């Protein structure tokens, strides 16, 4: 298991920031770590990376306990914190050389630095001081630093923060490619990014895990009501829907699309297909209504 978290807890005085959370990540997974501000996301990430000691519970990275083997954990883990601390007086390449020395890359350092500069789109900015870069390029430097030592696990806290739409797409594609061979745990408030990159999401609220599943399962499991969305090739006379026994009511959505409310979506799906065939009606699409990820998030985290 790339990451294993068991009853991890962090208490500050009388405040419980993280409350006995548990989850596991396998190799090749890109998992979104979601929650409202103050839910405990960054605190959890800091504990997994060894920046904060847990009050209780355990966590391991690639089989190494975060407290018993912290150096082994750091060798296998790349971390981009939310604040992205950088040395603004250093040049980009100089900073990456400094980071390579910390990781003791030796003869591999030069090639690896150039690879990271190219991969993160820093080639035109590599001669500049970090302090002179835009926020988006500073974020790229942070990503290059996190990946420099070729870690097995990446923990990214708001990795696309401050990037413009084009940069977001580039970094998203980069993370997707990285996730084919590595394990990625990323935190973000941008639901479109989660849907584009993640195979699974973990949602926490008030320090507790309130959901851990695939996006599709979460959307299906939190539907407000049962309904089918059906789009026909041409306009259909509403009177024809009376032939469908399992419709509670039909609601037009425009452009030849209808929402069929039902208590038996699976039964109605088959009935609609048979009805359309019998009446020589072409269906463009038919699917069960689901909530958006944002709606699921709100339903699980609003107190």
C-alpha positions in Angstrom: 0.0 0.0 0.0 1.5 3.4 -1.0 -0.3 5.3 1.8 -2.0 3.8 4.8 -3.6 6.0 7.4 -5.1 4.4 10.6 -7.1 6.4 13.2 -4.9 9.5 12.6 -5.6 12.3 15.0 -4.4 15.8 15.7 -5.5 17.8 18.7 -4.5 21.4 19.4 -5.4 22.2 23.0 -9.2 21.7 23.2 -9.7 21.6 19.4 -9.6 18.3 17.5 -8.4 19.2 14.0 -8.3 15.6 12.7 -10.4 13.0 14.4 -9.4 9.4 14.0 -9.4 9.2 10.2 -8.4 6.1 8.2 -7.9 5.5 4.5 -5.6 3.7 2.1 -4.1 4.6 -1.3 -2.8 2.1 -3.8 -0.1 2.6 -6.4 -1.4 4.3 -9.6 -4.3 6.1 -7.9 -4.9 9.8 -8.1 -7.2 10.6 -5.2 -8.8 13.9 -4.5 -8.8 14.9 -0.8 -11.7 17.3 -0.4 -13.2 19.3 2.4 -14.3 22.8 3.4 -11.7 25.2 4.8 -10.7 24.1 8.3 -11.8 20.5 7.8 -8.3 19.1 8.5 -7.0 18.5 4.9 -3.7 20.3 5.2 -3.2 19.1 8.8 -3.6 15.5 7.6 -1.2 16.0 4.7 1.4 17.6 7.0 1.2 14.5 9.3 1.6 12.1 6.5 4.6 13.9 5.2 6.2 14.2 8.7 5.9 17.9 9.1 3.5 17.5 12.0 3.5 14.8 14.6 0.1 13.1 15.2 -1.5 13.2 18.6 -2.7 9.6 18.0 -3.0 7.0 15.3 -0.5 5.9 12.6 0.4 6.5 9.0 2.8 4.8 6.6 4.2 5.6 3.2 5.3 2.6 1.0 5.4 0.5 4.2 7.5 2.9 6.3 6.0 4.4 9.4 6.0 8.2 9.5 7.3 8.3 13.0 9.6 5.3 13.2 11.2 5.8 9.8 10.8 9.5 8.8 13.8 9.6 6.5 12.7 6.6 4.6 9.3 8.2 4.2 10.8 11.4 2.8 12.9 9.5 0.3 9.7 8.1 -1.2 7.5 11.1 -1.0 7.2 14.4 -2.8 5.3 17.3 -1.2 3.9 20.5 -2.5 2.4 22.4 0.5 -0.4 24.9 0.1 1.9 27.9 1.1 4.7 26.6 -1.3 7.7 28.0 0.6 10.5 29.0 -1.8 13.7 30.9 -1.6 12.9 34.0 -3.6 16.5 35.2 -3.8 17.5 32.0 -5.6 17.4 31.4 -9.4 15.1 28.6 -10.5 17.9 26.3 -11.6 20.0 27.2 -8.5 17.1 26.3 -6.2 16.6 23.0 -7.9 20.3 22.3 -7.6 20.0 23.1 -3.9 17.1 20.7 -3.6 18.9 18.0 -5.5 21.9 18.2 -3.1 19.5 17.8 -0.2 18.1 14.6 -1.8 21.7 13.5 -2.6 21.0 12.9 -6.3 24.7 13.0 -7.1 25.5 12.4 -10.8 21.8 12.1 -11.6 21.1 15.7 -10.5 21.9 17.6 -13.7 19.8 15.4 -16.0 17.0 15.3 -13.5 16.9 19.0 -13.0 16.7 19.6 -16.8 14.0 17.0 -17.1 11.9 18.7 -14.4 12.4 22.2 -15.9 11.2 20.8 -19.2 8.3 18.8 -17.7 6.9 21.7 -15.7 7.3 24.3 -18.5 10.0 26.3 -16.8 12.5 26.4 -19.6 12.0 30.1 -20.4 12.0 31.1 -16.7 14.9 29.0 -15.5 17.4 31.9 -15.6 15.2 34.1 -13.4 15.1 34.6 -9.7 12.1 32.9 -8.1 10.9 36.1 -6.5 10.5 37.6 -10.0 8.2 34.9 -11.2 4.4 35.0 -11.4 2.4 33.0 -8.9 1.7 30.4 -11.5 5.4 29.9 -12.3 6.3 29.8 -8.6 3.7 26.9 -8.4 5.6 25.2 -11.2 8.9 25.5 -9.3 7.2 23.9 -6.3 6.0 21.0 -8.4 9.4 20.6 -10.0 10.9 20.4 -6.5 8.4 17.9 -5.3 9.1 15.6 -8.2 12.8 16.1 -8.5 13.9 13.0 -6.6 11.4 10.8 -8.5 9.3 9.9 -5.4 6.8 7.0 -5.4 4.2 9.1 -3.7 3.2 12.7 -4.4 1.1 14.8 -1.9 -0.1 18.0 -3.6 -2.0 20.7 -1.6 -3.8 23.0 -4.1 -1.4 22.3 -7.0 -3.2 24.5 -9.5 -3.6 27.5 -7.2 -2.8 30.7 -9.1 -2.5 29.1 -12.5 -4.3 30.5 -15.6 -6.7 28.2 -17.5 -4.0 27.1 -20.0 -1.5 26.4 -17.2 -4.2 24.5 -15.3 -4.7 22.1 -18.3 -0.9 21.6 -18.6 -0.4 20.8 -14.9 -3.5 18.6 -15.0 -2.2 16.6 -17.9 1.2 16.4 -16.1 -0.4 15.0 -12.9 -2.5 12.5 -14.9 0.7 11.2 -16.5 2.5 11.0 -13.2 -0.4 9.1 -11.7 0.0 6.3 -14.2 3.1 5.1 -12.3 2.9 6.9 -8.9 0.4 7.5 -6.2 -1.0 11.0 -6.0 -3.0 12.5 -3.1 -4.2 16.0 -4.0 -6.3 18.6 -2.3 -8.2 21.2 -4.3 -11.5 23.2 -4.1 -11.9 23.1 -7.9 -14.4 20.2 -8.5 -13.7 20.3 -12.3 -10.1 19.4 -11.5 -11.1 16.6 -9.3 -13.4 15.1 -12.0 -10.7 15.5 -14.6 -7.9 13.9 -12.7 -9.1 11.7 -9.9 -10.3 8.1 -9.9 -11.6 8.5 -6.3 -12.3 11.1 -3.7 -12.0 11.3 0.1 -14.2 14.0 1.7 -13.6 15.1 5.2 -15.6 17.5 7.4 -14.8 18.7 10.9 -11.8 16.4 11.0 -13.8 13.2 10.1 -14.0 11.2 6.8 -17.6 11.5 5.6 -17.1 9.8 2.2 -14.5 7.6 0.4 -15.6 6.3 -3.0 -15.4 6.8 -6.8 -17.0 10.0 -8.1 -19.6 7.9 -10.0 -20.7 6.0 -6.9 -20.9 9.2 -4.8 -23.1 10.9 -7.4 -25.3 7.8 -7.7 -25.5 7.3 -3.9 -26.5 10.9 -3.2 -29.2 11.5 -5.8 -31.9 13.8 -4.5 -34.7 11.8 -6.3 -35.0 9.0 -8.8 -35.3 10.2 -12.4 -34.3 9.3 -15.9 -33.1 12.0 -18.4 -34.1 11.0 -21.9 -33.2 12.9 -25.1 -35.1 12.1 -28.3 -34.1 12.8 -31.9 -37.3 14.8 -32.4 -40.1 16.4 -30.4 -42.4 13.8 -28.8 -46.1 14.5 -28.0 -46.3 14.5 -24.2 -49.6 12.5 -24.5 -47.5 9.5 -25.7 -45.8 9.2 -22.3 -49.2 8.0 -20.8 -48.2 4.6 -22.3 -45.4 4.4 -19.9 -46.7 2.8 -16.7 -43.7 3.6 -14.4 -43.5 7.4 -14.9 -44.7 9.4 -11.9 -44.5 12.6 -14.0 -42.6 14.0 -17.0 -40.9 17.4 -17.1 -39.6 19.0 -20.2 -36.0 20.1 -20.2 -36.0 21.6 -23.7 -34.3 20.5 -26.9 -36.3 17.3 -27.0 -35.1 16.3 -23.5 -37.3 15.1 -20.8 -36.9 14.2 -17.1 -39.0 11.2 -16.1 -39.6 10.9 -12.3 -40.0 7.4 -11.1 -39.7 5.1 -8.0 -38.3 2.3 -10.3 -35.6 3.8 -12.5 -34.2 0.4 -13.6 -37.7 -0.8 -14.6 -38.5 2.4 -16.4 -35.3 2.3 -18.3 -36.3 -1.0 -19.9 -39.8 0.1 -20.4 -38.7 3.3 -22.3 -36.4 1.3 -24.5 -39.2 -1.1 -25.5 -41.7 1.7 -25.9 -39.4 3.6 -28.2 -38.8 0.5 -30.3 -42.5 -0.2 -30.6 -43.3 3.4 -31.6 -40.3 3.8 -34.0 -38.8 6.6 -31.8 -35.1 7.2 -31.8 -33.4 7.9 -28.5 -30.2 10.0 -28.5 -29.3 9.4 -24.8 -30.8 7.9 -21.7 -29.3 8.1 -18.2 -30.2 8.2 -14.6 -30.0 11.7 -13.0 -27.2 12.2 -10.6 -26.0 15.1 -8.5 -23.0 17.0 -9.5 -19.8 16.5 -7.4 -20.3 20.0 -6.0 -23.8 19.1 -4.8 -22.6 15.9 -3.2 -19.8 17.8 -1.5 -22.3 20.4 -0.1 -24.7 17.7 1.1 -21.9 16.0 3.0 -20.1 19.0 4.5 -22.8 21.6 5.3 -23.6 21.4 9.0 
